[in-house]
Amino acid sequence: MLEFLRIMLDARFEDRDERGASAVEYGLLIAGIAALIVVVVFAFGGVVGDIFSDTSSCISTGATATSC
């Protein structure tokens, strides 16, 4: 009977350890995704800004489709 109780208690403690590890893994995954977003914004931010500026200038001048 005591052996059974010891096994049950050990099983409960192991579950708690895995929950903490999965939380750390999710945290690392979120940090990696955030770092990737920052890199993409810095890499393509200028290009997207230029495209937006060109589009805005075409709209504001009322240019035809052939000139833009």
mmCIF file as Biopython writes it, N, C-alpha, C and O atoms, coordinates in Angstrom:
data_model
#
loop_
_atom_site.group_PDB
_atom_site.id
_atom_site.type_symbol
_atom_site.label_atom_id
_atom_site.label_alt_id
_atom_site.label_comp_id
_atom_site.label_asym_id
_atom_site.label_entity_id
_atom_site.label_seq_id
_atom_site.pdbx_PDB_ins_code
_atom_site.Cartn_x
_atom_site.Cartn_y
_atom_site.Cartn_z
_atom_site.occupancy
_atom_site.B_iso_or_equiv
_atom_site.auth_seq_id
_atom_site.auth_asym_id
_atom_site.pdbx_PDB_model_num
ATOM 1   N N  . MET A ? 1  ? 0.824  -1.191 0.000   1.0 0.0 1  A 1 
ATOM 2   C CA . MET A ? 1  ? 0.000  0.000  0.000   1.0 0.0 1  A 1 
ATOM 3   C C  . MET A ? 1  ? 0.876  1.266  0.000   1.0 0.0 1  A 1 
ATOM 4   O O  . MET A ? 1  ? 0.593  2.212  -0.734  1.0 0.0 1  A 1 
ATOM 5   N N  . LEU A ? 2  ? 1.911  1.282  0.801   1.0 0.0 2  A 1 
ATOM 6   C CA . LEU A ? 2  ? 2.798  2.436  0.841   1.0 0.0 2  A 1 
ATOM 7   C C  . LEU A ? 2  ? 3.532  2.624  -0.487  1.0 0.0 2  A 1 
ATOM 8   O O  . LEU A ? 2  ? 3.780  3.748  -0.922  1.0 0.0 2  A 1 
ATOM 9   N N  . GLU A ? 3  ? 3.869  1.514  -1.111  1.0 0.0 3  A 1 
ATOM 10  C CA . GLU A ? 3  ? 4.535  1.589  -2.410  1.0 0.0 3  A 1 
ATOM 11  C C  . GLU A ? 3  ? 3.621  2.245  -3.451  1.0 0.0 3  A 1 
ATOM 12  O O  . GLU A ? 3  ? 4.074  3.045  -4.270  1.0 0.0 3  A 1 
ATOM 13  N N  . PHE A ? 4  ? 2.347  1.902  -3.408  1.0 0.0 4  A 1 
ATOM 14  C CA . PHE A ? 4  ? 1.371  2.485  -4.325  1.0 0.0 4  A 1 
ATOM 15  C C  . PHE A ? 4  ? 1.266  4.004  -4.113  1.0 0.0 4  A 1 
ATOM 16  O O  . PHE A ? 4  ? 1.235  4.763  -5.083  1.0 0.0 4  A 1 
ATOM 17  N N  . LEU A ? 5  ? 1.213  4.439  -2.875  1.0 0.0 5  A 1 
ATOM 18  C CA . LEU A ? 5  ? 1.129  5.865  -2.573  1.0 0.0 5  A 1 
ATOM 19  C C  . LEU A ? 5  ? 2.383  6.608  -3.035  1.0 0.0 5  A 1 
ATOM 20  O O  . LEU A ? 5  ? 2.296  7.727  -3.540  1.0 0.0 5  A 1 
ATOM 21  N N  . ARG A ? 6  ? 3.542  5.985  -2.862  1.0 0.0 6  A 1 
ATOM 22  C CA . ARG A ? 6  ? 4.784  6.607  -3.313  1.0 0.0 6  A 1 
ATOM 23  C C  . ARG A ? 6  ? 4.795  6.771  -4.834  1.0 0.0 6  A 1 
ATOM 24  O O  . ARG A ? 6  ? 5.234  7.802  -5.344  1.0 0.0 6  A 1 
ATOM 25  N N  . ILE A ? 7  ? 4.320  5.774  -5.545  1.0 0.0 7  A 1 
ATOM 26  C CA . ILE A ? 7  ? 4.267  5.840  -7.006  1.0 0.0 7  A 1 
ATOM 27  C C  . ILE A ? 7  ? 3.310  6.936  -7.447  1.0 0.0 7  A 1 
ATOM 28  O O  . ILE A ? 7  ? 3.606  7.686  -8.378  1.0 0.0 7  A 1 
ATOM 29  N N  . MET A ? 8  ? 2.164  7.032  -6.783  1.0 0.0 8  A 1 
ATOM 30  C CA . MET A ? 8  ? 1.188  8.062  -7.145  1.0 0.0 8  A 1 
ATOM 31  C C  . MET A ? 8  ? 1.741  9.471  -6.891  1.0 0.0 8  A 1 
ATOM 32  O O  . MET A ? 8  ? 1.535  10.377 -7.698  1.0 0.0 8  A 1 
ATOM 33  N N  . LEU A ? 9  ? 2.435  9.648  -5.777  1.0 0.0 9  A 1 
ATOM 34  C CA . LEU A ? 9  ? 3.021  10.954 -5.482  1.0 0.0 9  A 1 
ATOM 35  C C  . LEU A ? 9  ? 4.119  11.311 -6.470  1.0 0.0 9  A 1 
ATOM 36  O O  . LEU A ? 9  ? 4.226  12.461 -6.896  1.0 0.0 9  A 1 
ATOM 37  N N  . ASP A ? 10 ? 4.926  10.338 -6.831  1.0 0.0 10 A 1 
ATOM 38  C CA . ASP A ? 10 ? 5.978  10.580 -7.819  1.0 0.0 10 A 1 
ATOM 39  C C  . ASP A ? 10 ? 5.370  10.973 -9.172  1.0 0.0 10 A 1 
ATOM 40  O O  . ASP A ? 10 ? 5.901  11.847 -9.857  1.0 0.0 10 A 1 
ATOM 41  N N  . ALA A ? 11 ? 4.283  10.343 -9.551  1.0 0.0 11 A 1 
ATOM 42  C CA . ALA A ? 11 ? 3.636  10.650 -10.821 1.0 0.0 11 A 1 
ATOM 43  C C  . ALA A ? 11 ? 3.091  12.077 -10.814 1.0 0.0 11 A 1 
ATOM 44  O O  . ALA A ? 11 ? 3.151  12.765 -11.833 1.0 0.0 11 A 1 
ATOM 45  N N  . ARG A ? 12 ? 2.564  12.522 -9.687  1.0 0.0 12 A 1 
ATOM 46  C CA . ARG A ? 12 ? 2.032  13.885 -9.607  1.0 0.0 12 A 1 
ATOM 47  C C  . ARG A ? 12 ? 3.151  14.915 -9.736  1.0 0.0 12 A 1 
ATOM 48  O O  . ARG A ? 12 ? 2.959  15.955 -10.367 1.0 0.0 12 A 1 
ATOM 49  N N  . PHE A ? 13 ? 4.306  14.646 -9.154  1.0 0.0 13 A 1 
ATOM 50  C CA . PHE A ? 13 ? 5.418  15.587 -9.229  1.0 0.0 13 A 1 
ATOM 51  C C  . PHE A ? 13 ? 6.006  15.632 -10.637 1.0 0.0 13 A 1 
ATOM 52  O O  . PHE A ? 13 ? 6.461  16.686 -11.082 1.0 0.0 13 A 1 
ATOM 53  N N  . GLU A ? 14 ? 6.003  14.514 -11.336 1.0 0.0 14 A 1 
ATOM 54  C CA . GLU A ? 14 ? 6.520  14.498 -12.705 1.0 0.0 14 A 1 
ATOM 55  C C  . GLU A ? 14 ? 5.637  15.324 -13.627 1.0 0.0 14 A 1 
ATOM 56  O O  . GLU A ? 14 ? 6.149  16.001 -14.519 1.0 0.0 14 A 1 
ATOM 57  N N  . ASP A ? 15 ? 4.325  15.283 -13.433 1.0 0.0 15 A 1 
ATOM 58  C CA . ASP A ? 15 ? 3.429  16.089 -14.256 1.0 0.0 15 A 1 
ATOM 59  C C  . ASP A ? 15 ? 3.706  17.570 -14.075 1.0 0.0 15 A 1 
ATOM 60  O O  . ASP A ? 15 ? 3.661  18.326 -15.045 1.0 0.0 15 A 1 
ATOM 61  N N  . ARG A ? 16 ? 3.983  17.991 -12.884 1.0 0.0 16 A 1 
ATOM 62  C CA . ARG A ? 16 ? 4.272  19.401 -12.629 1.0 0.0 16 A 1 
ATOM 63  C C  . ARG A ? 16 ? 5.563  19.824 -13.323 1.0 0.0 16 A 1 
ATOM 64  O O  . ARG A ? 16 ? 5.652  20.937 -13.840 1.0 0.0 16 A 1 
ATOM 65  N N  . ASP A ? 17 ? 6.545  18.960 -13.339 1.0 0.0 17 A 1 
ATOM 66  C CA . ASP A ? 17 ? 7.802  19.291 -13.989 1.0 0.0 17 A 1 
ATOM 67  C C  . ASP A ? 17 ? 7.614  19.482 -15.490 1.0 0.0 17 A 1 
ATOM 68  O O  . ASP A ? 17 ? 8.215  20.383 -16.074 1.0 0.0 17 A 1 
ATOM 69  N N  . GLU A ? 18 ? 6.793  18.651 -16.122 1.0 0.0 18 A 1 
ATOM 70  C CA . GLU A ? 18 ? 6.590  18.758 -17.556 1.0 0.0 18 A 1 
ATOM 71  C C  . GLU A ? 18 ? 5.794  20.004 -17.911 1.0 0.0 18 A 1 
ATOM 72  O O  . GLU A ? 18 ? 6.014  20.591 -18.971 1.0 0.0 18 A 1 
ATOM 73  N N  . ARG A ? 19 ? 4.880  20.417 -17.054 1.0 0.0 19 A 1 
ATOM 74  C CA . ARG A ? 19 ? 4.126  21.627 -17.334 1.0 0.0 19 A 1 
ATOM 75  C C  . ARG A ? 19 ? 5.054  22.838 -17.354 1.0 0.0 19 A 1 
ATOM 76  O O  . ARG A ? 19 ? 4.907  23.720 -18.201 1.0 0.0 19 A 1 
ATOM 77  N N  . GLY A ? 20 ? 5.985  22.883 -16.447 1.0 0.0 20 A 1 
ATOM 78  C CA . GLY A ? 20 ? 6.938  23.988 -16.420 1.0 0.0 20 A 1 
ATOM 79  C C  . GLY A ? 20 ? 7.833  23.987 -17.636 1.0 0.0 20 A 1 
ATOM 80  O O  . GLY A ? 20 ? 8.154  25.047 -18.174 1.0 0.0 20 A 1 
ATOM 81  N N  . ALA A ? 21 ? 8.240  22.807 -18.078 1.0 0.0 21 A 1 
ATOM 82  C CA . ALA A ? 21 ? 9.105  22.717 -19.253 1.0 0.0 21 A 1 
ATOM 83  C C  . ALA A ? 21 ? 8.345  23.154 -20.504 1.0 0.0 21 A 1 
ATOM 84  O O  . ALA A ? 21 ? 8.913  23.830 -21.361 1.0 0.0 21 A 1 
ATOM 85  N N  . SER A ? 22 ? 7.091  22.784 -20.621 1.0 0.0 22 A 1 
ATOM 86  C CA . SER A ? 22 ? 6.346  23.180 -21.817 1.0 0.0 22 A 1 
ATOM 87  C C  . SER A ? 22 ? 6.094  24.691 -21.816 1.0 0.0 22 A 1 
ATOM 88  O O  . SER A ? 22 ? 6.057  25.308 -22.881 1.0 0.0 22 A 1 
ATOM 89  N N  . ALA A ? 23 ? 5.921  25.289 -20.645 1.0 0.0 23 A 1 
ATOM 90  C CA . ALA A ? 23 ? 5.751  26.737 -20.587 1.0 0.0 23 A 1 
ATOM 91  C C  . ALA A ? 23 ? 7.024  27.444 -21.048 1.0 0.0 23 A 1 
ATOM 92  O O  . ALA A ? 23 ? 6.963  28.462 -21.739 1.0 0.0 23 A 1 
ATOM 93  N N  . VAL A ? 24 ? 8.163  26.904 -20.665 1.0 0.0 24 A 1 
ATOM 94  C CA . VAL A ? 24 ? 9.439  27.479 -21.111 1.0 0.0 24 A 1 
ATOM 95  C C  . VAL A ? 24 ? 9.582  27.316 -22.621 1.0 0.0 24 A 1 
ATOM 96  O O  . VAL A ? 24 ? 10.046 28.230 -23.303 1.0 0.0 24 A 1 
ATOM 97  N N  . GLU A ? 25 ? 9.192  26.177 -23.137 1.0 0.0 25 A 1 
ATOM 98  C CA . GLU A ? 25 ? 9.281  25.953 -24.572 1.0 0.0 25 A 1 
ATOM 99  C C  . GLU A ? 25 ? 8.382  26.915 -25.335 1.0 0.0 25 A 1 
ATOM 100 O O  . GLU A ? 25 ? 8.788  27.453 -26.365 1.0 0.0 25 A 1 
ATOM 101 N N  . TYR A ? 26 ? 7.170  27.139 -24.846 1.0 0.0 26 A 1 
ATOM 102 C CA . TYR A ? 26 ? 6.284  28.104 -25.496 1.0 0.0 26 A 1 
ATOM 103 C C  . TYR A ? 26 ? 6.861  29.515 -25.417 1.0 0.0 26 A 1 
ATOM 104 O O  . TYR A ? 26 ? 6.746  30.283 -26.372 1.0 0.0 26 A 1 
ATOM 105 N N  . GLY A ? 27 ? 7.469  29.857 -24.309 1.0 0.0 27 A 1 
ATOM 106 C CA . GLY A ? 27 ? 8.098  31.164 -24.180 1.0 0.0 27 A 1 
ATOM 107 C C  . GLY A ? 27 ? 9.223  31.352 -25.181 1.0 0.0 27 A 1 
ATOM 108 O O  . GLY A ? 27 ? 9.352  32.416 -25.786 1.0 0.0 27 A 1 
ATOM 109 N N  . LEU A ? 28 ? 10.035 30.321 -25.356 1.0 0.0 28 A 1 
ATOM 110 C CA . LEU A ? 28 ? 11.119 30.396 -26.347 1.0 0.0 28 A 1 
ATOM 111 C C  . LEU A ? 28 ? 10.577 30.493 -27.764 1.0 0.0 28 A 1 
ATOM 112 O O  . LEU A ? 28 ? 11.133 31.203 -28.601 1.0 0.0 28 A 1 
ATOM 113 N N  . LEU A ? 29 ? 9.501  29.785 -28.029 1.0 0.0 29 A 1 
ATOM 114 C CA . LEU A ? 29 ? 8.883  29.839 -29.348 1.0 0.0 29 A 1 
ATOM 115 C C  . LEU A ? 29 ? 8.340  31.234 -29.635 1.0 0.0 29 A 1 
ATOM 116 O O  . LEU A ? 29 ? 8.520  31.749 -30.739 1.0 0.0 29 A 1 
ATOM 117 N N  . ILE A ? 30 ? 7.688  31.844 -28.670 1.0 0.0 30 A 1 
ATOM 118 C CA . ILE A ? 30 ? 7.164  33.197 -28.849 1.0 0.0 30 A 1 
ATOM 119 C C  . ILE A ? 30 ? 8.303  34.194 -29.028 1.0 0.0 30 A 1 
ATOM 120 O O  . ILE A ? 30 ? 8.207  35.101 -29.854 1.0 0.0 30 A 1 
ATOM 121 N N  . ALA A ? 31 ? 9.373  34.035 -28.266 1.0 0.0 31 A 1 
ATOM 122 C CA . ALA A ? 31 ? 10.524 34.927 -28.409 1.0 0.0 31 A 1 
ATOM 123 C C  . ALA A ? 31 ? 11.153 34.785 -29.793 1.0 0.0 31 A 1 
ATOM 124 O O  . ALA A ? 31 ? 11.568 35.783 -30.383 1.0 0.0 31 A 1 
ATOM 125 N N  . GLY A ? 32 ? 11.231 33.583 -30.311 1.0 0.0 32 A 1 
ATOM 126 C CA . GLY A ? 32 ? 11.773 33.369 -31.650 1.0 0.0 32 A 1 
ATOM 127 C C  . GLY A ? 32 ? 10.922 33.995 -32.728 1.0 0.0 32 A 1 
ATOM 128 O O  . GLY A ? 32 ? 11.446 34.584 -33.674 1.0 0.0 32 A 1 
ATOM 129 N N  . ILE A ? 33 ? 9.603  33.873 -32.595 1.0 0.0 33 A 1 
ATOM 130 C CA . ILE A ? 33 ? 8.700  34.477 -33.573 1.0 0.0 33 A 1 
ATOM 131 C C  . ILE A ? 33 ? 8.806  35.997 -33.514 1.0 0.0 33 A 1 
ATOM 132 O O  . ILE A ? 33 ? 8.809  36.658 -34.552 1.0 0.0 33 A 1 
ATOM 133 N N  . ALA A ? 34 ? 8.893  36.554 -32.316 1.0 0.0 34 A 1 
ATOM 134 C CA . ALA A ? 34 ? 9.026  38.006 -32.177 1.0 0.0 34 A 1 
ATOM 135 C C  . ALA A ? 34 ? 10.330 38.489 -32.803 1.0 0.0 34 A 1 
ATOM 136 O O  . ALA A ? 34 ? 10.348 39.530 -33.461 1.0 0.0 34 A 1 
ATOM 137 N N  . ALA A ? 35 ? 11.418 37.754 -32.609 1.0 0.0 35 A 1 
ATOM 138 C CA . ALA A ? 35 ? 12.698 38.130 -33.206 1.0 0.0 35 A 1 
ATOM 139 C C  . ALA A ? 35 ? 12.621 38.069 -34.728 1.0 0.0 35 A 1 
ATOM 140 O O  . ALA A ? 35 ? 13.188 38.923 -35.411 1.0 0.0 35 A 1 
ATOM 141 N N  . LEU A ? 36 ? 11.933 37.079 -35.260 1.0 0.0 36 A 1 
ATOM 142 C CA . LEU A ? 36 ? 11.773 36.958 -36.706 1.0 0.0 36 A 1 
ATOM 143 C C  . LEU A ? 36 ? 10.968 38.130 -37.265 1.0 0.0 36 A 1 
ATOM 144 O O  . LEU A ? 36 ? 11.299 38.659 -38.326 1.0 0.0 36 A 1 
ATOM 145 N N  . ILE A ? 37 ? 9.923  38.532 -36.565 1.0 0.0 37 A 1 
ATOM 146 C CA . ILE A ? 37 ? 9.126  39.676 -37.008 1.0 0.0 37 A 1 
ATOM 147 C C  . ILE A ? 37 ? 9.977  40.946 -37.027 1.0 0.0 37 A 1 
ATOM 148 O O  . ILE A ? 37 ? 9.881  41.741 -37.963 1.0 0.0 37 A 1 
ATOM 149 N N  . VAL A ? 38 ? 10.802 41.140 -36.007 1.0 0.0 38 A 1 
ATOM 150 C CA . VAL A ? 38 ? 11.663 42.324 -35.959 1.0 0.0 38 A 1 
ATOM 151 C C  . VAL A ? 38 ? 12.644 42.322 -37.126 1.0 0.0 38 A 1 
ATOM 152 O O  . VAL A ? 38 ? 12.858 43.362 -37.750 1.0 0.0 38 A 1 
ATOM 153 N N  . VAL A ? 39 ? 13.231 41.192 -37.424 1.0 0.0 39 A 1 
ATOM 154 C CA . VAL A ? 39 ? 14.184 41.100 -38.536 1.0 0.0 39 A 1 
ATOM 155 C C  . VAL A ? 39 ? 13.494 41.401 -39.864 1.0 0.0 39 A 1 
ATOM 156 O O  . VAL A ? 39 ? 14.043 42.120 -40.699 1.0 0.0 39 A 1 
ATOM 157 N N  . VAL A ? 40 ? 12.300 40.858 -40.064 1.0 0.0 40 A 1 
ATOM 158 C CA . VAL A ? 40 ? 11.579 41.084 -41.319 1.0 0.0 40 A 1 
ATOM 159 C C  . VAL A ? 40 ? 11.190 42.560 -41.456 1.0 0.0 40 A 1 
ATOM 160 O O  . VAL A ? 40 ? 11.283 43.121 -42.547 1.0 0.0 40 A 1 
ATOM 161 N N  . VAL A ? 41 ? 10.763 43.184 -40.378 1.0 0.0 41 A 1 
ATOM 162 C CA . VAL A ? 41 ? 10.385 44.598 -40.445 1.0 0.0 41 A 1 
ATOM 163 C C  . VAL A ? 41 ? 11.594 45.460 -40.790 1.0 0.0 41 A 1 
ATOM 164 O O  . VAL A ? 41 ? 11.487 46.369 -41.614 1.0 0.0 41 A 1 
ATOM 165 N N  . PHE A ? 42 ? 12.736 45.191 -40.176 1.0 0.0 42 A 1 
ATOM 166 C CA . PHE A ? 42 ? 13.924 45.978 -40.490 1.0 0.0 42 A 1 
ATOM 167 C C  . PHE A ? 42 ? 14.444 45.693 -41.893 1.0 0.0 42 A 1 
ATOM 168 O O  . PHE A ? 42 ? 14.974 46.591 -42.546 1.0 0.0 42 A 1 
ATOM 169 N N  . ALA A ? 43 ? 14.301 44.462 -42.365 1.0 0.0 43 A 1 
ATOM 170 C CA . ALA A ? 43 ? 14.812 44.112 -43.687 1.0 0.0 43 A 1 
ATOM 171 C C  . ALA A ? 43 ? 13.944 44.679 -44.803 1.0 0.0 43 A 1 
ATOM 172 O O  . ALA A ? 43 ? 14.467 45.175 -45.801 1.0 0.0 43 A 1 
ATOM 173 N N  . PHE A ? 44 ? 12.619 44.612 -44.644 1.0 0.0 44 A 1 
ATOM 174 C CA . PHE A ? 44 ? 11.721 45.015 -45.721 1.0 0.0 44 A 1 
ATOM 175 C C  . PHE A ? 44 ? 10.976 46.319 -45.440 1.0 0.0 44 A 1 
ATOM 176 O O  . PHE A ? 44 ? 10.151 46.739 -46.252 1.0 0.0 44 A 1 
ATOM 177 N N  . GLY A ? 45 ? 11.247 46.956 -44.326 1.0 0.0 45 A 1 
ATOM 178 C CA . GLY A ? 45 ? 10.544 48.185 -43.975 1.0 0.0 45 A 1 
ATOM 179 C C  . GLY A ? 45 ? 10.755 49.303 -44.972 1.0 0.0 45 A 1 
ATOM 180 O O  . GLY A ? 45 ? 9.812  50.018 -45.312 1.0 0.0 45 A 1 
ATOM 181 N N  . GLY A ? 46 ? 11.981 49.465 -45.447 1.0 0.0 46 A 1 
ATOM 182 C CA . GLY A ? 46 ? 12.275 50.520 -46.413 1.0 0.0 46 A 1 
ATOM 183 C C  . GLY A ? 46 ? 11.599 50.280 -47.751 1.0 0.0 46 A 1 
ATOM 184 O O  . GLY A ? 46 ? 11.099 51.219 -48.371 1.0 0.0 46 A 1 
ATOM 185 N N  . VAL A ? 47 ? 11.577 49.046 -48.196 1.0 0.0 47 A 1 
ATOM 186 C CA . VAL A ? 47 ? 10.962 48.705 -49.476 1.0 0.0 47 A 1 
ATOM 187 C C  . VAL A ? 47 ? 9.457  48.952 -49.415 1.0 0.0 47 A 1 
ATOM 188 O O  . VAL A ? 47 ? 8.881  49.527 -50.338 1.0 0.0 47 A 1 
ATOM 189 N N  . VAL A ? 48 ? 8.834  48.524 -48.346 1.0 0.0 48 A 1 
ATOM 190 C CA . VAL A ? 48 ? 7.394  48.719 -48.192 1.0 0.0 48 A 1 
ATOM 191 C C  . VAL A ? 48 ? 7.081  50.214 -48.075 1.0 0.0 48 A 1 
ATOM 192 O O  . VAL A ? 48 ? 6.082  50.683 -48.620 1.0 0.0 48 A 1 
ATOM 193 N N  . GLY A ? 49 ? 7.922  50.954 -47.372 1.0 0.0 49 A 1 
ATOM 194 C CA . GLY A ? 49 ? 7.729  52.402 -47.269 1.0 0.0 49 A 1 
ATOM 195 C C  . GLY A ? 49 ? 7.821  53.093 -48.614 1.0 0.0 49 A 1 
ATOM 196 O O  . GLY A ? 49 ? 7.035  53.995 -48.904 1.0 0.0 49 A 1 
ATOM 197 N N  . ASP A ? 50 ? 8.772  52.682 -49.439 1.0 0.0 50 A 1 
ATOM 198 C CA . ASP A ? 50 ? 8.906  53.266 -50.775 1.0 0.0 50 A 1 
ATOM 199 C C  . ASP A ? 50 ? 7.691  52.949 -51.649 1.0 0.0 50 A 1 
ATOM 200 O O  . ASP A ? 50 ? 7.199  53.818 -52.370 1.0 0.0 50 A 1 
ATOM 201 N N  . ILE A ? 51 ? 7.217  51.728 -51.586 1.0 0.0 51 A 1 
ATOM 202 C CA . ILE A ? 51 ? 6.031  51.344 -52.367 1.0 0.0 51 A 1 
ATOM 203 C C  . ILE A ? 51 ? 4.826  52.162 -51.916 1.0 0.0 51 A 1 
ATOM 204 O O  . ILE A ? 51 ? 4.047  52.639 -52.741 1.0 0.0 51 A 1 
ATOM 205 N N  . PHE A ? 52 ? 4.679  52.319 -50.612 1.0 0.0 52 A 1 
ATOM 206 C CA . PHE A ? 52 ? 3.564  53.107 -50.089 1.0 0.0 52 A 1 
ATOM 207 C C  . PHE A ? 52 ? 3.671  54.560 -50.522 1.0 0.0 52 A 1 
ATOM 208 O O  . PHE A ? 52 ? 2.662  55.170 -50.876 1.0 0.0 52 A 1 
ATOM 209 N N  . SER A ? 53 ? 4.864  55.122 -50.502 1.0 0.0 53 A 1 
ATOM 210 C CA . SER A ? 53 ? 5.058  56.512 -50.931 1.0 0.0 53 A 1 
ATOM 211 C C  . SER A ? 53 ? 4.738  56.695 -52.408 1.0 0.0 53 A 1 
ATOM 212 O O  . SER A ? 53 ? 4.084  57.665 -52.791 1.0 0.0 53 A 1 
ATOM 213 N N  . ASP A ? 54 ? 5.196  55.763 -53.235 1.0 0.0 54 A 1 
ATOM 214 C CA . ASP A ? 54 ? 4.903  55.841 -54.670 1.0 0.0 54 A 1 
ATOM 215 C C  . ASP A ? 54 ? 3.402  55.762 -54.925 1.0 0.0 54 A 1 
ATOM 216 O O  . ASP A ? 54 ? 2.860  56.519 -55.731 1.0 0.0 54 A 1 
ATOM 217 N N  . THR A ? 55 ? 2.741  54.849 -54.242 1.0 0.0 55 A 1 
ATOM 218 C CA . THR A ? 55 ? 1.296  54.700 -54.408 1.0 0.0 55 A 1 
ATOM 219 C C  . THR A ? 55 ? 0.562  55.949 -53.936 1.0 0.0 55 A 1 
ATOM 220 O O  . THR A ? 55 ? -0.378 56.402 -54.590 1.0 0.0 55 A 1 
ATOM 221 N N  . SER A ? 56 ? 0.975  56.493 -52.831 1.0 0.0 56 A 1 
ATOM 222 C CA . SER A ? 56 ? 0.337  57.707 -52.309 1.0 0.0 56 A 1 
ATOM 223 C C  . SER A ? 56 ? 0.523  58.888 -53.250 1.0 0.0 56 A 1 
ATOM 224 O O  . SER A ? 56 ? -0.408 59.667 -53.452 1.0 0.0 56 A 1 
ATOM 225 N N  . SER A ? 57 ? 1.697  59.030 -53.822 1.0 0.0 57 A 1 
ATOM 226 C CA . SER A ? 57 ? 1.935  60.142 -54.738 1.0 0.0 57 A 1 
ATOM 227 C C  . SER A ? 57 ? 1.119  59.984 -56.015 1.0 0.0 57 A 1 
ATOM 228 O O  . SER A ? 57 ? 0.628  60.971 -56.561 1.0 0.0 57 A 1 
ATOM 229 N N  . CYS A ? 58 ? 0.971  58.752 -56.495 1.0 0.0 58 A 1 
ATOM 230 C CA . CYS A ? 58 ? 0.146  58.526 -57.690 1.0 0.0 58 A 1 
ATOM 231 C C  . CYS A ? 58 ? -1.318 58.855 -57.412 1.0 0.0 58 A 1 
ATOM 232 O O  . CYS A ? 58 ? -2.001 59.426 -58.262 1.0 0.0 58 A 1 
ATOM 233 N N  . ILE A ? 59 ? -1.785 58.506 -56.259 1.0 0.0 59 A 1 
ATOM 234 C CA . ILE A ? 59 ? -3.186 58.778 -55.915 1.0 0.0 59 A 1 
ATOM 235 C C  . ILE A ? 59 ? -3.399 60.272 -55.720 1.0 0.0 59 A 1 
ATOM 236 O O  . ILE A ? 59 ? -4.411 60.814 -56.164 1.0 0.0 59 A 1 
ATOM 237 N N  . SER A ? 60 ? -2.469 60.938 -55.069 1.0 0.0 60 A 1 
ATOM 238 C CA . SER A ? 60 ? -2.651 62.361 -54.781 1.0 0.0 60 A 1 
ATOM 239 C C  . SER A ? 60 ? -2.563 63.226 -56.034 1.0 0.0 60 A 1 
ATOM 240 O O  . SER A ? 60 ? -3.219 64.266 -56.102 1.0 0.0 60 A 1 
ATOM 241 N N  . THR A ? 61 ? -1.776 62.828 -57.017 1.0 0.0 61 A 1 
ATOM 242 C CA . THR A ? 61 ? -1.673 63.617 -58.249 1.0 0.0 61 A 1 
ATOM 243 C C  . THR A ? 61 ? -2.770 63.274 -59.243 1.0 0.0 61 A 1 
ATOM 244 O O  . THR A ? 61 ? -2.951 63.990 -60.228 1.0 0.0 61 A 1 
ATOM 245 N N  . GLY A ? 62 ? -3.493 62.211 -59.010 1.0 0.0 62 A 1 
ATOM 246 C CA . GLY A ? 62 ? -4.563 61.821 -59.932 1.0 0.0 62 A 1 
ATOM 247 C C  . GLY A ? 62 ? -4.015 61.326 -61.251 1.0 0.0 62 A 1 
ATOM 248 O O  . GLY A ? 62 ? -4.616 61.543 -62.304 1.0 0.0 62 A 1 
ATOM 249 N N  . ALA A ? 63 ? -2.888 60.670 -61.196 1.0 0.0 63 A 1 
ATOM 250 C CA . ALA A ? 63 ? -2.224 60.203 -62.419 1.0 0.0 63 A 1 
ATOM 251 C C  . ALA A ? 63 ? -3.003 59.052 -63.029 1.0 0.0 63 A 1 
ATOM 252 O O  . ALA A ? 63 ? -3.753 58.346 -62.355 1.0 0.0 63 A 1 
ATOM 253 N N  . THR A ? 64 ? -2.795 58.889 -64.339 1.0 0.0 64 A 1 
ATOM 254 C CA . THR A ? 64 ? -3.441 57.792 -65.040 1.0 0.0 64 A 1 
ATOM 255 C C  . THR A ? 64 ? -2.697 56.500 -64.738 1.0 0.0 64 A 1 
ATOM 256 O O  . THR A ? 64 ? -1.605 56.515 -64.170 1.0 0.0 64 A 1 
ATOM 257 N N  . ALA A ? 65 ? -3.292 55.403 -65.119 1.0 0.0 65 A 1 
ATOM 258 C CA . ALA A ? 65 ? -2.711 54.085 -64.826 1.0 0.0 65 A 1 
ATOM 259 C C  . ALA A ? 65 ? -1.426 53.865 -65.613 1.0 0.0 65 A 1 
ATOM 260 O O  . ALA A ? 65 ? -0.579 53.080 -65.185 1.0 0.0 65 A 1 
ATOM 261 N N  . THR A ? 66 ? -1.257 54.532 -66.744 1.0 0.0 66 A 1 
ATOM 262 C CA . THR A ? 66 ? -0.054 54.315 -67.554 1.0 0.0 66 A 1 
ATOM 263 C C  . THR A ? 66 ? 1.171  54.985 -66.950 1.0 0.0 66 A 1 
ATOM 264 O O  . THR A ? 66 ? 2.288  54.510 -67.153 1.0 0.0 66 A 1 
ATOM 265 N N  . SER A ? 67 ? 0.988  56.081 -66.210 1.0 0.0 67 A 1 
ATOM 266 C CA . SER A ? 67 ? 2.147  56.762 -65.650 1.0 0.0 67 A 1 
ATOM 267 C C  . SER A ? 67 ? 2.586  56.165 -64.316 1.0 0.0 67 A 1 
ATOM 268 O O  . SER A ? 67 ? 3.718  56.392 -63.888 1.0 0.0 67 A 1 
ATOM 269 N N  . CYS A ? 68 ? 1.727  55.416 -63.659 1.0 0.0 68 A 1 
ATOM 270 C CA . CYS A ? 68 ? 2.108  54.831 -62.372 1.0 0.0 68 A 1 
ATOM 271 C C  . CYS A ? 68 ? 2.400  53.425 -62.582 1.0 0.0 68 A 1 
ATOM 272 O O  . CYS A ? 68 ? 2.745  52.718 -61.635 1.0 0.0 68 A 1 
#
